[in-house]
Amino acid sequence: MLNELWSDKKNKTWDYFTQEKYYNIMNKSEFVTGDVQRKDKDARQKTSY
């Protein structure tokens, strides 16, 4: 999933926009389910320990 995110050359930094894109990729891959209000927050939670 991270490879898919970073393969898009427009994604250069880990900011609100790329975090939301990453959540959408995880959702498409059924790693997460549902439609949350703060996709960026949920993406950060999935990538941290």
PDB file with one MODEL, atoms N, CA, C and O in Angstrom:
MODEL        1
ATOM      1  N   MET A   1       0.814  -1.180   0.000  1.00  0.00           N
ATOM      2  CA  MET A   1       0.000   0.000   0.000  1.00  0.00           C
ATOM      3  C   MET A   1       0.867   1.257   0.000  1.00  0.00           C
ATOM      4  O   MET A   1       0.564   2.232  -0.687  1.00  0.00           O
ATOM      5  N   LEU A   2       1.941   1.223   0.772  1.00  0.00           N
ATOM      6  CA  LEU A   2       2.836   2.383   0.775  1.00  0.00           C
ATOM      7  C   LEU A   2       3.505   2.567  -0.576  1.00  0.00           C
ATOM      8  O   LEU A   2       3.710   3.696  -1.021  1.00  0.00           O
ATOM      9  N   ASN A   3       3.848   1.461  -1.234  1.00  0.00           N
ATOM     10  CA  ASN A   3       4.439   1.570  -2.569  1.00  0.00           C
ATOM     11  C   ASN A   3       3.483   2.254  -3.527  1.00  0.00           C
ATOM     12  O   ASN A   3       3.901   3.075  -4.344  1.00  0.00           O
ATOM     13  N   GLU A   4       2.213   1.924  -3.435  1.00  0.00           N
ATOM     14  CA  GLU A   4       1.214   2.558  -4.293  1.00  0.00           C
ATOM     15  C   GLU A   4       1.140   4.057  -4.011  1.00  0.00           C
ATOM     16  O   GLU A   4       1.054   4.860  -4.939  1.00  0.00           O
ATOM     17  N   LEU A   5       1.171   4.429  -2.755  1.00  0.00           N
ATOM     18  CA  LEU A   5       1.097   5.848  -2.385  1.00  0.00           C
ATOM     19  C   LEU A   5       2.304   6.609  -2.918  1.00  0.00           C
ATOM     20  O   LEU A   5       2.150   7.646  -3.563  1.00  0.00           O
ATOM     21  N   TRP A   6       3.499   6.104  -2.654  1.00  0.00           N
ATOM     22  CA  TRP A   6       4.709   6.846  -3.017  1.00  0.00           C
ATOM     23  C   TRP A   6       5.075   6.712  -4.485  1.00  0.00           C
ATOM     24  O   TRP A   6       5.946   7.442  -4.959  1.00  0.00           O
ATOM     25  N   SER A   7       4.437   5.799  -5.230  1.00  0.00           N
ATOM     26  CA  SER A   7       4.723   5.688  -6.661  1.00  0.00           C
ATOM     27  C   SER A   7       4.191   6.893  -7.435  1.00  0.00           C
ATOM     28  O   SER A   7       4.663   7.190  -8.532  1.00  0.00           O
ATOM     29  N   ASP A   8       3.214   7.581  -6.861  1.00  0.00           N
ATOM     30  CA  ASP A   8       2.708   8.810  -7.470  1.00  0.00           C
ATOM     31  C   ASP A   8       3.695   9.930  -7.126  1.00  0.00           C
ATOM     32  O   ASP A   8       3.831  10.303  -5.961  1.00  0.00           O
ATOM     33  N   LYS A   9       4.366  10.453  -8.120  1.00  0.00           N
ATOM     34  CA  LYS A   9       5.439  11.431  -7.892  1.00  0.00           C
ATOM     35  C   LYS A   9       4.925  12.740  -7.279  1.00  0.00           C
ATOM     36  O   LYS A   9       5.724  13.531  -6.778  1.00  0.00           O
ATOM     37  N   LYS A  10       3.609  12.982  -7.309  1.00  0.00           N
ATOM     38  CA  LYS A  10       3.059  14.193  -6.694  1.00  0.00           C
ATOM     39  C   LYS A  10       3.091  14.098  -5.171  1.00  0.00           C
ATOM     40  O   LYS A  10       3.052  15.121  -4.487  1.00  0.00           O
ATOM     41  N   ASN A  11       3.162  12.890  -4.637  1.00  0.00           N
ATOM     42  CA  ASN A  11       3.181  12.687  -3.191  1.00  0.00           C
ATOM     43  C   ASN A  11       4.621  12.780  -2.697  1.00  0.00           C
ATOM     44  O   ASN A  11       5.347  11.786  -2.701  1.00  0.00           O
ATOM     45  N   LYS A  12       5.029  13.959  -2.278  1.00  0.00           N
ATOM     46  CA  LYS A  12       6.411  14.156  -1.855  1.00  0.00           C
ATOM     47  C   LYS A  12       6.546  14.266  -0.347  1.00  0.00           C
ATOM     48  O   LYS A  12       7.621  14.003   0.192  1.00  0.00           O
ATOM     49  N   THR A  13       5.488  14.645   0.342  1.00  0.00           N
ATOM     50  CA  THR A  13       5.558  14.828   1.790  1.00  0.00           C
ATOM     51  C   THR A  13       4.414  14.095   2.468  1.00  0.00           C
ATOM     52  O   THR A  13       3.392  13.803   1.846  1.00  0.00           O
ATOM     53  N   TRP A  14       4.593  13.802   3.736  1.00  0.00           N
ATOM     54  CA  TRP A  14       3.565  13.128   4.535  1.00  0.00           C
ATOM     55  C   TRP A  14       2.711  14.208   5.190  1.00  0.00           C
ATOM     56  O   TRP A  14       2.914  14.557   6.353  1.00  0.00           O
ATOM     57  N   ASP A  15       1.756  14.731   4.429  1.00  0.00           N
ATOM     58  CA  ASP A  15       0.904  15.799   4.929  1.00  0.00           C
ATOM     59  C   ASP A  15      -0.552  15.364   4.886  1.00  0.00           C
ATOM     60  O   ASP A  15      -0.856  14.207   4.594  1.00  0.00           O
ATOM     61  N   TYR A  16      -1.447  16.295   5.177  1.00  0.00           N
ATOM     62  CA  TYR A  16      -2.885  16.005   5.215  1.00  0.00           C
ATOM     63  C   TYR A  16      -3.347  15.303   3.939  1.00  0.00           C
ATOM     64  O   TYR A  16      -4.100  14.331   3.995  1.00  0.00           O
ATOM     65  N   PHE A  17      -2.890  15.804   2.789  1.00  0.00           N
ATOM     66  CA  PHE A  17      -3.375  15.271   1.511  1.00  0.00           C
ATOM     67  C   PHE A  17      -2.897  13.846   1.267  1.00  0.00           C
ATOM     68  O   PHE A  17      -3.681  12.990   0.856  1.00  0.00           O
ATOM     69  N   THR A  18      -1.615  13.585   1.517  1.00  0.00           N
ATOM     70  CA  THR A  18      -1.125  12.219   1.297  1.00  0.00           C
ATOM     71  C   THR A  18      -1.660  11.265   2.348  1.00  0.00           C
ATOM     72  O   THR A  18      -1.855  10.085   2.057  1.00  0.00           O
ATOM     73  N   GLN A  19      -1.902  11.740   3.558  1.00  0.00           N
ATOM     74  CA  GLN A  19      -2.477  10.879   4.593  1.00  0.00           C
ATOM     75  C   GLN A  19      -3.894  10.474   4.206  1.00  0.00           C
ATOM     76  O   GLN A  19      -4.288   9.325   4.407  1.00  0.00           O
ATOM     77  N   GLU A  20      -4.660  11.407   3.655  1.00  0.00           N
ATOM     78  CA  GLU A  20      -6.015  11.080   3.203  1.00  0.00           C
ATOM     79  C   GLU A  20      -5.966  10.105   2.026  1.00  0.00           C
ATOM     80  O   GLU A  20      -6.766   9.173   1.955  1.00  0.00           O
ATOM     81  N   LYS A  21      -5.030  10.322   1.107  1.00  0.00           N
ATOM     82  CA  LYS A  21      -4.869   9.387  -0.018  1.00  0.00           C
ATOM     83  C   LYS A  21      -4.524   7.995   0.493  1.00  0.00           C
ATOM     84  O   LYS A  21      -5.043   6.993   0.002  1.00  0.00           O
ATOM     85  N   TYR A  22      -3.631   7.947   1.498  1.00  0.00           N
ATOM     86  CA  TYR A  22      -3.231   6.656   2.049  1.00  0.00           C
ATOM     87  C   TYR A  22      -4.417   5.952   2.703  1.00  0.00           C
ATOM     88  O   TYR A  22      -4.564   4.738   2.557  1.00  0.00           O
ATOM     89  N   TYR A  23      -5.260   6.685   3.415  1.00  0.00           N
ATOM     90  CA  TYR A  23      -6.455   6.080   4.001  1.00  0.00           C
ATOM     91  C   TYR A  23      -7.330   5.486   2.896  1.00  0.00           C
ATOM     92  O   TYR A  23      -7.843   4.377   3.042  1.00  0.00           O
ATOM     93  N   ASN A  24      -7.501   6.211   1.805  1.00  0.00           N
ATOM     94  CA  ASN A  24      -8.328   5.719   0.698  1.00  0.00           C
ATOM     95  C   ASN A  24      -7.734   4.447   0.088  1.00  0.00           C
ATOM     96  O   ASN A  24      -8.474   3.537  -0.286  1.00  0.00           O
ATOM     97  N   ILE A  25      -6.408   4.380  -0.015  1.00  0.00           N
ATOM     98  CA  ILE A  25      -5.756   3.173  -0.521  1.00  0.00           C
ATOM     99  C   ILE A  25      -5.998   2.010   0.438  1.00  0.00           C
ATOM    100  O   ILE A  25      -6.301   0.899   0.002  1.00  0.00           O
ATOM    101  N   MET A  26      -5.865   2.260   1.747  1.00  0.00           N
ATOM    102  CA  MET A  26      -6.110   1.203   2.734  1.00  0.00           C
ATOM    103  C   MET A  26      -7.564   0.741   2.676  1.00  0.00           C
ATOM    104  O   MET A  26      -7.846  -0.450   2.810  1.00  0.00           O
ATOM    105  N   ASN A  27      -8.478   1.676   2.477  1.00  0.00           N
ATOM    106  CA  ASN A  27      -9.904   1.344   2.405  1.00  0.00           C
ATOM    107  C   ASN A  27     -10.170   0.500   1.151  1.00  0.00           C
ATOM    108  O   ASN A  27     -10.898  -0.491   1.206  1.00  0.00           O
ATOM    109  N   LYS A  28      -9.580   0.900   0.038  1.00  0.00           N
ATOM    110  CA  LYS A  28      -9.752   0.150  -1.219  1.00  0.00           C
ATOM    111  C   LYS A  28      -9.215  -1.275  -1.079  1.00  0.00           C
ATOM    112  O   LYS A  28      -9.765  -2.214  -1.655  1.00  0.00           O
ATOM    113  N   SER A  29      -8.139  -1.426  -0.311  1.00  0.00           N
ATOM    114  CA  SER A  29      -7.533  -2.747  -0.095  1.00  0.00           C
ATOM    115  C   SER A  29      -8.202  -3.520   1.037  1.00  0.00           C
ATOM    116  O   SER A  29      -7.774  -4.623   1.378  1.00  0.00           O
ATOM    117  N   GLU A  30      -9.242  -2.946   1.613  1.00  0.00           N
ATOM    118  CA  GLU A  30     -10.010  -3.525   2.718  1.00  0.00           C
ATOM    119  C   GLU A  30      -9.163  -3.742   3.973  1.00  0.00           C
ATOM    120  O   GLU A  30      -9.449  -4.634   4.771  1.00  0.00           O
ATOM    121  N   PHE A  31      -8.117  -2.919   4.146  1.00  0.00           N
ATOM    122  CA  PHE A  31      -7.321  -2.931   5.368  1.00  0.00           C
ATOM    123  C   PHE A  31      -8.064  -2.191   6.473  1.00  0.00           C
ATOM    124  O   PHE A  31      -7.933  -2.524   7.651  1.00  0.00           O
ATOM    125  N   VAL A  32      -8.843  -1.187   6.086  1.00  0.00           N
ATOM    126  CA  VAL A  32      -9.755  -0.478   6.993  1.00  0.00           C
ATOM    127  C   VAL A  32     -11.122  -0.466   6.331  1.00  0.00           C
ATOM    128  O   VAL A  32     -11.236  -0.620   5.115  1.00  0.00           O
ATOM    129  N   THR A  33     -12.147  -0.283   7.131  1.00  0.00           N
ATOM    130  CA  THR A  33     -13.505  -0.237   6.584  1.00  0.00           C
ATOM    131  C   THR A  33     -14.210   1.003   7.097  1.00  0.00           C
ATOM    132  O   THR A  33     -13.831   1.574   8.120  1.00  0.00           O
ATOM    133  N   GLY A  34     -15.225   1.403   6.383  1.00  0.00           N
ATOM    134  CA  GLY A  34     -16.041   2.521   6.817  1.00  0.00           C
ATOM    135  C   GLY A  34     -15.595   3.839   6.230  1.00  0.00           C
ATOM    136  O   GLY A  34     -14.560   3.938   5.571  1.00  0.00           O
ATOM    137  N   ASP A  35     -16.406   4.845   6.487  1.00  0.00           N
ATOM    138  CA  ASP A  35     -16.122   6.190   6.016  1.00  0.00           C
ATOM    139  C   ASP A  35     -15.975   7.072   7.249  1.00  0.00           C
ATOM    140  O   ASP A  35     -16.965   7.404   7.901  1.00  0.00           O
ATOM    141  N   VAL A  36     -14.757   7.447   7.566  1.00  0.00           N
ATOM    142  CA  VAL A  36     -14.485   8.214   8.779  1.00  0.00           C
ATOM    143  C   VAL A  36     -14.440   9.703   8.456  1.00  0.00           C
ATOM    144  O   VAL A  36     -14.280  10.094   7.299  1.00  0.00           O
ATOM    145  N   GLN A  37     -14.583  10.523   9.484  1.00  0.00           N
ATOM    146  CA  GLN A  37     -14.544  11.978   9.287  1.00  0.00           C
ATOM    147  C   GLN A  37     -13.132  12.485   9.045  1.00  0.00           C
ATOM    148  O   GLN A  37     -12.922  13.362   8.208  1.00  0.00           O
ATOM    149  N   ARG A  38     -12.163  11.940   9.770  1.00  0.00           N
ATOM    150  CA  ARG A  38     -10.772  12.416   9.688  1.00  0.00           C
ATOM    151  C   ARG A  38      -9.880  11.316   9.107  1.00  0.00           C
ATOM    152  O   ARG A  38      -9.207  10.598   9.846  1.00  0.00           O
ATOM    153  N   LYS A  39      -9.883  11.196   7.811  1.00  0.00           N
ATOM    154  CA  LYS A  39      -9.088  10.159   7.156  1.00  0.00           C
ATOM    155  C   LYS A  39      -7.604  10.330   7.443  1.00  0.00           C
ATOM    156  O   LYS A  39      -6.885   9.343   7.602  1.00  0.00           O
ATOM    157  N   ASP A  40      -7.140  11.574   7.510  1.00  0.00           N
ATOM    158  CA  ASP A  40      -5.725  11.809   7.784  1.00  0.00           C
ATOM    159  C   ASP A  40      -5.337  11.291   9.159  1.00  0.00           C
ATOM    160  O   ASP A  40      -4.269  10.699   9.320  1.00  0.00           O
ATOM    161  N   LYS A  41      -6.191  11.506  10.149  1.00  0.00           N
ATOM    162  CA  LYS A  41      -5.913  11.035  11.508  1.00  0.00           C
ATOM    163  C   LYS A  41      -5.866   9.509  11.565  1.00  0.00           C
ATOM    164  O   LYS A  41      -4.965   8.939  12.180  1.00  0.00           O
ATOM    165  N   ASP A  42      -6.821   8.852  10.934  1.00  0.00           N
ATOM    166  CA  ASP A  42      -6.847   7.396  10.942  1.00  0.00           C
ATOM    167  C   ASP A  42      -5.637   6.822  10.207  1.00  0.00           C
ATOM    168  O   ASP A  42      -5.092   5.797  10.618  1.00  0.00           O
ATOM    169  N   ALA A  43      -5.215   7.471   9.130  1.00  0.00           N
ATOM    170  CA  ALA A  43      -4.024   7.010   8.400  1.00  0.00           C
ATOM    171  C   ALA A  43      -2.802   7.111   9.308  1.00  0.00           C
ATOM    172  O   ALA A  43      -1.982   6.193   9.335  1.00  0.00           O
ATOM    173  N   ARG A  44      -2.666   8.198  10.045  1.00  0.00           N
ATOM    174  CA  ARG A  44      -1.523   8.353  10.948  1.00  0.00           C
ATOM    175  C   ARG A  44      -1.552   7.293  12.038  1.00  0.00           C
ATOM    176  O   ARG A  44      -0.506   6.762  12.410  1.00  0.00           O
ATOM    177  N   GLN A  45      -2.729   6.978  12.553  1.00  0.00           N
ATOM    178  CA  GLN A  45      -2.839   5.960  13.602  1.00  0.00           C
ATOM    179  C   GLN A  45      -2.422   4.595  13.072  1.00  0.00           C
ATOM    180  O   GLN A  45      -1.815   3.812  13.803  1.00  0.00           O
ATOM    181  N   LYS A  46      -2.730   4.301  11.832  1.00  0.00           N
ATOM    182  CA  LYS A  46      -2.380   2.989  11.264  1.00  0.00           C
ATOM    183  C   LYS A  46      -0.890   2.869  10.974  1.00  0.00           C
ATOM    184  O   LYS A  46      -0.372   1.759  10.858  1.00  0.00           O
ATOM    185  N   THR A  47      -0.205   3.984  10.857  1.00  0.00           N
ATOM    186  CA  THR A  47       1.215   3.932  10.528  1.00  0.00           C
ATOM    187  C   THR A  47       2.113   4.160  11.729  1.00  0.00           C
ATOM    188  O   THR A  47       3.336   4.158  11.583  1.00  0.00           O
ATOM    189  N   SER A  48       1.552   4.356  12.901  1.00  0.00           N
ATOM    190  CA  SER A  48       2.369   4.564  14.101  1.00  0.00           C
ATOM    191  C   SER A  48       2.162   3.419  15.078  1.00  0.00           C
ATOM    192  O   SER A  48       1.189   2.670  14.986  1.00  0.00           O
ATOM    193  N   TYR A  49       3.078   3.299  15.996  1.00  0.00           N
ATOM    194  CA  TYR A  49       2.999   2.248  17.016  1.00  0.00           C
ATOM    195  C   TYR A  49       2.574   2.827  18.318  1.00  0.00           C
ATOM    196  O   TYR A  49       2.449   2.101  19.305  1.00  0.00           O
TER     197      TYR A  49
ENDMDL
END
